[in-house]
Amino acid sequence: MTDAPMTDATAVHAPAITETAPLGELCTRTLAMPADTNQNGDIFGGWLLSQMDIGGGIFASKLAKSRTVTVAIDAMNFRKPVFVGDLVSVHATLVRIGKTSITVHLEAWVMRRKEMQFILVTDGKFTYVAIDDQGNPREVPQRQVPQADRPVPA
């Protein structure tokens, strides 16, 4: 791996999705509870999307060194259901830093009580904008970002 300077239009090459182990930085971890279920008894997709947005926001705010707001969810892939009692982890990988925006690839993984293995349940691409104290867009500090071996899926 090498370090390459980030510019406004430079994309970061990050690991591709793997279904064997989480990739990226762990941002949040929580337990899926009965109050989070839909009418079928599975965990409601909106709850999972919310957990991913929280994790992505934490990751983006750390990079931006400021508050961030979600401006786009470009893709969400619900691969497997989440059940009550699953331990849900959200992992983030940087896709791109723009002038005021940060695009992040997020993966939600669960640890099921019975299998005791990680299972990829959802992934998506979220874009956040850095904002100042008045809620106006502000520039994201440019930084050196290591380039990984494989690109993030589009």
C-alpha positions in Angstrom: 0.0 0.0 0.0 1.1 3.6 -0.7 -0.1 6.9 0.5 -1.6 9.2 -2.1 -2.7 12.8 -1.6 -6.5 13.4 -1.8 -7.8 16.0 -4.1 -11.4 17.2 -4.7 -12.0 14.6 -7.4 -9.8 11.8 -6.2 -11.5 8.6 -5.3 -10.0 6.2 -2.8 -9.6 2.5 -3.7 -10.9 0.5 -0.8 -11.6 -3.2 -0.3 -14.3 -4.9 -2.2 -17.2 -6.6 -0.4 -16.3 -9.9 1.2 -18.9 -12.1 2.9 -16.4 -13.7 5.3 -15.2 -10.8 7.5 -16.1 -7.2 8.0 -13.9 -4.6 6.3 -13.3 -1.0 7.2 -13.4 0.8 10.6 -15.9 -0.4 13.2 -18.2 2.6 13.8 -21.1 1.3 15.9 -22.2 -1.9 17.6 -25.6 -2.5 19.1 -28.0 -5.3 19.9 -31.2 -5.8 17.8 -34.1 -5.7 20.3 -37.8 -6.7 20.1 -38.9 -3.0 19.8 -37.0 -2.8 16.5 -39.1 -5.5 14.7 -41.5 -5.3 11.8 -44.9 -7.1 11.5 -43.1 -10.3 10.6 -40.9 -10.4 13.7 -37.7 -9.5 11.8 -35.7 -6.4 12.4 -37.3 -3.4 10.5 -35.1 -2.3 7.6 -35.5 1.3 8.5 -34.0 0.6 11.9 -31.0 -1.0 10.2 -30.7 1.9 7.8 -30.7 4.3 10.8 -27.9 2.4 12.5 -25.8 2.5 9.3 -26.5 6.3 9.0 -25.4 6.8 12.6 -22.2 4.8 12.0 -21.4 6.6 8.7 -22.1 10.0 10.3 -19.6 9.2 13.1 -17.0 8.1 10.6 -17.6 11.2 8.3 -17.6 13.7 11.2 -14.2 12.3 12.4 -12.7 12.9 8.9 -14.4 16.3 8.5 -13.4 17.4 12.0 -16.9 18.9 12.2 -20.5 18.1 12.1 -21.9 16.4 9.1 -25.3 15.8 7.6 -26.5 13.0 5.3 -27.2 14.3 1.8 -27.6 11.0 -0.1 -28.0 7.3 0.2 -26.9 6.1 -3.2 -27.5 2.4 -2.7 -28.8 0.0 0.0 -28.5 -3.8 -0.4 -30.5 -5.8 2.1 -28.8 -9.2 1.8 -30.1 -11.1 4.8 -32.6 -10.6 7.6 -31.6 -9.4 11.1 -33.2 -11.1 14.0 -33.9 -10.1 17.6 -30.7 -10.8 19.6 -28.3 -10.3 16.7 -25.3 -8.1 17.6 -25.2 -5.6 14.7 -21.9 -3.9 13.8 -21.5 -1.1 11.2 -18.2 -0.8 9.4 -17.1 2.1 7.2 -14.7 2.5 4.4 -13.9 5.8 2.7 -14.9 6.0 -0.9 -14.2 9.7 -1.7 -13.5 13.1 -0.2 -14.8 16.0 -2.1 -14.6 19.7 -1.4 -17.4 19.6 1.2 -18.5 16.0 1.0 -17.4 12.6 2.1 -18.7 9.4 0.5 -18.6 6.3 2.6 -19.2 2.6 1.9 -21.0 1.0 4.9 -21.5 -2.6 5.8 -23.7 -4.0 8.5 -22.7 -7.3 9.9 -24.4 -9.4 12.5 -23.0 -11.9 15.0 -25.8 -14.5 15.5 -26.0 -16.1 18.9 -26.2 -19.7 17.6 -23.7 -19.6 14.7 -21.1 -17.3 16.4 -19.9 -16.1 13.0 -20.1 -12.7 11.2 -22.8 -12.5 8.5 -23.0 -9.6 6.1 -26.6 -8.4 6.1 -26.6 -5.0 4.5 -24.3 -2.6 2.6 -24.7 0.8 1.0 -23.1 4.0 -0.1 -23.8 7.2 1.9 -22.7 10.8 1.3 -22.3 13.3 4.0 -21.6 17.1 3.8 -19.5 18.8 6.4 -21.2 21.8 8.0 -20.3 24.7 10.2 -22.1 25.9 13.4 -24.7 27.7 11.3 -25.5 24.6 9.2 -23.7 25.9 6.1 -21.4 23.6 4.0 -17.7 23.9 4.9 -14.6 22.5 3.3 -13.4 19.1 4.4 -9.7 19.0 5.3 -7.8 17.2 2.6 -5.6 14.4 3.9 -3.3 11.6 2.9 -5.3 8.5 2.5 -3.8 5.0 2.0 -4.9 3.3 -1.1 -6.1 -0.2 -0.6 -5.7 -3.1 -2.9 -9.2 -3.4 -4.3 -11.9 -0.8 -5.2 -15.2 -0.4 -3.4 -18.2 -1.6 -5.5 -20.0 1.3 -7.2 
